[in-house]
Amino acid sequence: MKSRIEQRALELGFHACKFTTAAPPESAPHLDRWLTEGRHGEMAWLARNAQKRVDPNLVLPGAKCIVTLAAAYDAPATSPVPNQGVVARYARHADYHDVLAEPLKQLSAYIDQLGGAGTRSLWYVDTGPLLERDLAQRAGLGFVGKHTNLISRELGNWIFLAEILTTLEVEPDVPEKNRCGSCSRCITACPTQAITAPFQLDARRCISYLTIELKGSIPVDLRPAIGNRIYGCDDCLAACPWNRFAKEARLMKPHRRAEFDAPNLIELLSLDTAGFKERFAGTPMLRTKRRGVLRNVCVALANTGDASALPALRRAATDPEPLIAEHARWAIERIEEVTTTRAKG
């Protein structure tokens, strides 16, 4: 039965499929401490459903097994270019929640069929109250690296995770052990020192949090470190040497959005609400809304120091959305300061 589920997962396009029990993850105390210290920032839902995260049976009563799955993704690396933005590799595809939903539904139905009457299964792709990286390590899918993301020896860390909780009992796989060794490349690579120590992340400093999850103003002292990133950050992931084993993205490849490899920042700043929705339809960036993405665009333009962006920023400084206008005004001041300094030099 176990091999049949694994084979079906591979047929559906997943790169790896491993099994663990539905017992609480051993890392539960770490979550409690992390939340108590406020390192989750404004992500209040993490605290609201913390009890479920540390007990899978509160998510699916009677669960006996958790099927953990990995789907590879990838996109070309990008370099800083004036007035062009950088989007995290995973977001340069159609929304992975939507792409992975159908194969997860099919695999869940297959598990229920194998289990027979009364078998119940519940699938998630980065949407459920689960400590999915901890469960994936316990299942042997990979190990949690010093950057707190999952690393697979076969796939690197350009991977999406998904889970199926099921009442079907399946023999668990052997847990993976940590294989970071003395490597600290991810810690060194972080532009904002958000990885405060090995295996410890302060989300409030993480560029992915600042450009995606944070709904308000980005702290001024952290804005310069964002560079020209407008959605997420890959630096800690890209630094990992295990990426030499990265695989081609079978499920995600047909859904690549190459237009986000190097988007023009000035062009993005001109988008109204309708234009924004049209441009980002079907992508993860749509959920950050126009106000969030254009806020990020203003910061990125400020960090380029290119005076050619000033006309667009001056228009944005009068935007009816206060968040965009505030960041545009800051960007104007920063570029003017840089321009003045260059002229004096």
C-alpha positions as CSV (number, residue, x, y, z in Angstrom):
1,M,0.0,0.0,0.0
2,K,2.8,2.4,0.9
3,S,4.6,1.8,-2.4
4,R,1.4,2.3,-4.3
5,I,0.8,5.7,-2.7
6,E,4.3,6.7,-3.4
7,Q,4.1,5.6,-7.0
8,R,0.8,7.4,-7.6
9,A,2.4,10.6,-6.1
10,L,5.3,10.4,-8.6
11,E,2.8,9.8,-11.4
12,L,1.0,13.0,-10.5
13,G,4.2,15.0,-10.7
14,F,5.5,15.2,-7.2
15,H,9.3,14.6,-6.8
16,A,9.2,12.9,-3.4
17,C,6.7,11.3,-1.1
18,K,7.4,10.2,2.4
19,F,5.4,9.1,5.5
20,T,5.3,9.8,9.2
21,T,2.9,9.3,12.1
22,A,0.3,11.9,13.2
23,A,2.0,12.3,16.6
24,P,2.8,15.9,17.7
25,P,6.1,17.2,16.4
26,E,9.0,17.3,18.9
27,S,9.6,21.0,18.0
28,A,6.4,22.2,19.6
29,P,8.2,24.0,22.5
30,H,10.3,25.9,20.0
31,L,7.1,27.3,18.4
32,D,5.8,28.4,21.7
33,R,9.0,30.3,22.5
34,W,9.2,31.8,19.1
35,L,5.6,33.1,19.4
36,T,6.2,34.4,22.9
37,E,9.2,36.4,21.7
38,G,7.0,38.0,19.0
39,R,9.3,36.8,16.2
40,H,6.3,36.1,14.0
41,G,5.6,39.8,13.6
42,E,2.1,40.5,12.4
43,M,1.3,36.9,11.3
44,A,-1.3,36.6,14.1
45,W,-2.8,33.4,12.6
46,L,0.3,31.5,13.7
47,A,-0.6,32.2,17.3
48,R,-4.3,31.7,16.9
49,N,-4.0,28.1,15.7
50,A,-0.8,27.2,17.6
51,Q,-2.6,24.4,19.4
52,K,-3.5,22.7,16.1
53,R,0.0,23.1,14.8
54,V,1.4,21.0,17.6
55,D,-1.3,18.3,17.5
56,P,-2.3,17.0,14.0
57,N,-5.2,15.1,15.6
58,L,-6.8,18.5,16.3
59,V,-6.7,19.1,12.6
60,L,-8.1,15.7,11.5
61,P,-9.4,13.6,14.4
62,G,-8.4,10.0,14.2
63,A,-5.4,10.8,11.9
64,K,-2.8,8.1,12.0
65,C,-0.4,9.1,9.1
66,I,0.8,12.2,7.4
67,V,1.9,11.9,3.8
68,T,4.6,14.5,3.1
69,L,5.2,15.6,-0.5
70,A,7.8,17.8,-2.3
71,A,7.4,19.5,-5.7
72,A,10.4,21.2,-7.2
73,Y,10.4,24.7,-8.6
74,D,13.1,26.8,-10.2
75,A,13.7,29.9,-12.2
76,P,16.8,31.7,-13.5
77,A,18.9,33.7,-11.0
78,T,18.7,37.4,-11.4
79,S,21.1,40.2,-10.8
80,P,20.5,43.9,-9.7
81,V,19.7,46.0,-12.8
82,P,18.7,49.7,-12.6
83,N,14.9,50.0,-12.6
84,Q,14.3,46.3,-12.8
85,G,12.9,44.4,-9.9
86,V,13.6,40.9,-8.4
87,V,10.8,38.5,-7.6
88,A,11.4,35.4,-5.5
89,R,11.7,32.3,-7.8
90,Y,8.7,30.6,-6.5
91,A,6.5,33.6,-7.3
92,R,7.6,33.6,-11.0
93,H,5.0,30.9,-11.6
94,A,1.2,30.7,-11.3
95,D,0.1,30.4,-7.7
96,Y,1.4,27.1,-6.4
97,H,-1.6,26.7,-4.1
98,D,-3.7,26.4,-7.2
99,V,-1.3,24.3,-9.3
100,L,-0.8,21.7,-6.6
101,A,-4.4,21.5,-5.5
102,E,-5.6,19.2,-8.2
103,P,-2.8,16.5,-7.8
104,L,-3.3,16.7,-4.1
105,K,-7.1,16.1,-4.5
106,Q,-6.4,13.1,-6.7
107,L,-3.8,11.6,-4.4
108,S,-6.1,12.1,-1.4
109,A,-9.0,10.4,-3.2
110,Y,-6.6,7.5,-4.1
111,I,-5.6,7.1,-0.5
112,D,-9.2,7.0,0.6
113,Q,-9.9,4.4,-2.1
114,L,-7.1,2.2,-0.8
115,G,-8.2,2.6,2.8
116,G,-11.8,1.6,2.0
117,A,-14.9,2.7,3.7
118,G,-14.5,5.1,6.6
119,T,-11.0,6.4,5.5
120,R,-10.7,10.1,5.7
121,S,-7.9,12.3,4.3
122,L,-7.3,16.0,4.4
123,W,-4.7,17.8,2.2
124,Y,-2.8,21.1,2.6
125,V,-0.3,23.0,0.6
126,D,1.1,25.7,2.9
127,T,-2.4,26.4,4.0
128,G,-3.1,24.2,7.1
129,P,-2.1,24.5,10.7
130,L,0.8,22.2,10.6
131,L,4.5,22.4,11.3
132,E,5.1,21.1,7.9
133,R,8.9,21.4,7.8
134,D,9.3,19.5,11.1
135,L,6.9,16.8,9.9
136,A,8.7,16.6,6.6
137,Q,12.0,16.0,8.4
138,R,10.5,13.4,10.6
139,A,9.2,11.7,7.5
140,G,12.6,11.7,5.9
141,L,11.7,14.1,3.1
142,G,14.6,16.4,4.0
143,F,16.1,18.3,7.0
144,V,15.5,21.8,8.3
145,G,18.5,23.9,7.5
146,K,20.1,26.7,9.5
147,H,17.9,29.1,7.5
148,T,14.9,27.2,8.9
149,N,13.7,26.0,5.5
150,L,13.6,22.4,4.4
151,I,16.6,21.0,2.4
152,S,16.4,17.8,0.5
153,R,19.5,15.8,-0.4
154,E,17.9,14.9,-3.7
155,L,16.2,18.2,-4.6
156,G,18.0,21.0,-2.7
157,N,15.7,23.6,-1.3
158,W,13.9,24.9,-4.3
159,I,10.8,22.9,-3.3
160,F,7.2,23.3,-2.3
161,L,5.9,21.2,0.5
162,A,2.4,19.6,0.8
163,E,0.8,17.2,3.2
164,I,-2.1,14.8,3.4
165,L,-3.4,13.8,6.8
166,T,-5.2,10.5,6.7
167,T,-6.8,8.0,9.1
168,L,-5.2,5.3,7.0
169,E,-2.3,3.7,9.0
170,V,0.9,3.5,6.9
171,E,4.3,2.5,8.1
172,P,6.4,5.7,8.7
173,D,9.7,6.3,7.0
174,V,13.0,6.9,8.8
175,P,13.5,10.6,9.9
176,E,16.3,12.6,8.1
177,K,19.1,13.9,10.2
178,N,20.5,17.4,9.9
179,R,23.3,17.6,7.3
180,C,24.3,21.3,7.5
181,G,27.6,20.5,9.2
182,S,29.7,23.6,9.7
183,C,28.2,25.4,6.7
184,S,26.8,28.9,7.5
185,R,26.4,30.3,4.0
186,C,22.7,31.0,4.4
187,I,23.4,33.0,7.6
188,T,26.1,35.1,5.9
189,A,23.9,35.6,2.9
190,C,20.9,37.1,4.7
191,P,20.8,40.9,3.8
192,T,19.0,41.9,7.1
193,Q,20.6,39.4,9.5
194,A,17.1,37.8,10.0
195,I,18.8,34.5,10.8
196,T,19.8,35.5,14.3
197,A,21.6,32.2,15.0
198,P,21.6,28.7,13.4
199,F,18.0,27.5,13.0
200,Q,16.6,30.7,14.5
201,L,14.7,33.2,12.3
202,D,13.3,36.6,13.3
203,A,10.6,37.0,10.7
204,R,10.3,40.7,11.5
205,R,13.6,41.3,9.8
206,C,13.1,38.8,6.9
207,I,12.7,40.5,3.5
208,S,10.1,37.9,2.5
209,Y,8.0,38.9,5.6
210,L,8.6,42.6,4.9
211,T,7.6,42.5,1.3
212,I,4.7,40.0,1.6
213,E,3.3,39.5,5.0
214,L,3.8,43.0,6.5
215,K,0.7,45.0,5.7
216,G,1.9,48.5,6.9
217,S,5.0,50.6,6.4
218,I,8.4,48.9,6.1
219,P,10.8,50.0,8.8
220,V,13.0,52.7,7.4
221,D,16.2,51.2,8.8
222,L,15.5,48.0,6.8
223,R,14.5,49.5,3.5
224,P,18.0,49.9,2.0
225,A,18.8,46.2,2.6
226,I,15.8,45.2,0.5
227,G,17.6,46.3,-2.7
228,N,15.5,45.9,-5.8
229,R,13.5,43.0,-4.4
230,I,9.8,43.6,-4.8
231,Y,8.4,40.2,-3.6
232,G,10.2,37.8,-1.3
233,C,13.9,37.0,-1.1
234,D,15.9,34.0,-2.2
235,D,19.3,34.8,-0.8
236,C,19.5,32.2,2.0
237,L,18.1,29.6,-0.3
238,A,20.4,30.4,-3.2
239,A,23.4,30.2,-0.9
240,C,22.7,26.5,0.0
241,P,25.3,24.1,-1.5
242,W,22.6,21.3,-1.6
243,N,21.0,23.1,-4.6
244,R,23.5,21.3,-6.8
245,F,21.0,18.5,-6.7
246,A,18.0,20.6,-7.7
247,K,15.6,19.0,-10.2
248,E,13.6,20.4,-13.1
249,A,10.1,21.5,-12.0
250,R,7.8,19.0,-13.5
251,L,4.5,20.3,-12.0
252,M,5.5,24.0,-12.0
253,K,7.3,24.3,-15.3
254,P,4.2,24.7,-17.5
255,H,3.1,27.5,-15.2
256,R,6.3,29.7,-15.4
257,R,5.7,33.4,-15.7
258,A,8.9,34.6,-17.4
259,E,7.7,38.2,-17.5
260,F,8.5,38.4,-13.7
261,D,12.1,37.4,-14.2
262,A,13.1,41.1,-14.4
263,P,9.9,43.3,-14.2
264,N,10.3,47.0,-15.1
265,L,9.7,48.9,-11.8
266,I,8.6,52.2,-13.4
267,E,6.1,50.4,-15.5
268,L,4.7,48.6,-12.4
269,L,4.4,51.8,-10.5
270,S,2.0,53.1,-13.2
271,L,-0.5,50.3,-12.6
272,D,-3.9,51.3,-11.4
273,T,-6.1,48.8,-9.5
274,A,-7.5,47.2,-12.6
275,G,-4.1,47.1,-14.3
276,F,-2.6,45.5,-11.2
277,K,-5.2,42.8,-11.0
278,E,-4.8,42.0,-14.7
279,R,-1.0,41.9,-14.5
280,F,-0.8,39.7,-11.5
281,A,-3.9,37.5,-11.9
282,G,-3.3,33.9,-11.0
283,T,0.0,34.6,-9.2
284,P,0.9,34.6,-5.4
285,M,1.6,38.4,-5.7
286,L,-2.1,39.2,-6.2
287,R,-2.7,38.5,-2.5
288,T,-0.3,41.2,-1.5
289,K,-2.5,43.7,-3.3
290,R,-1.6,46.8,-5.2
291,R,-0.8,48.7,-2.1
292,G,1.8,46.2,-0.9
293,V,3.5,45.5,-4.2
294,L,3.7,49.2,-5.2
295,R,5.0,50.0,-1.7
296,N,7.8,47.5,-2.4
297,V,8.4,49.0,-5.9
298,C,8.9,52.4,-4.4
299,V,11.5,51.0,-2.0
300,A,13.3,49.2,-4.8
301,L,13.4,52.3,-7.0
302,A,14.8,54.3,-4.1
303,N,17.6,51.7,-3.7
304,T,18.5,51.9,-7.4
305,G,19.3,55.6,-6.9
306,D,18.3,56.3,-10.5
307,A,17.0,59.8,-11.1
308,S,15.0,58.7,-14.1
309,A,12.5,57.2,-11.7
310,L,11.7,60.5,-10.1
311,P,8.8,61.5,-12.4
312,A,7.0,58.2,-11.7
313,L,7.7,58.5,-8.0
314,R,6.3,62.0,-7.9
315,R,3.1,60.8,-9.4
316,A,3.0,57.9,-6.9
317,A,3.5,60.4,-4.1
318,T,0.0,61.7,-4.8
319,D,-1.5,58.2,-4.9
320,P,-4.8,57.9,-3.0
321,E,-3.4,54.9,-1.2
322,P,-1.4,56.4,1.8
323,L,1.0,53.4,2.0
324,I,2.2,53.9,-1.6
325,A,2.4,57.7,-1.3
326,E,4.5,57.5,1.9
327,H,7.0,55.1,0.5
328,A,7.2,57.1,-2.8
329,R,8.0,60.3,-0.8
330,W,10.7,58.5,1.0
331,A,12.1,57.2,-2.3
332,I,12.2,60.7,-3.8
333,E,14.1,62.0,-0.8
334,R,16.6,59.1,-1.0
335,I,17.2,59.5,-4.7
336,E,17.6,63.3,-4.4
337,E,20.1,62.8,-1.6
338,V,22.1,60.3,-3.8
339,T,22.0,62.6,-6.8
340,T,23.2,65.6,-4.8
341,T,26.0,63.6,-3.3
342,R,27.1,62.4,-6.7
343,A,27.0,66.0,-8.1
344,K,29.3,67.2,-5.2
345,G,31.7,64.3,-5.7
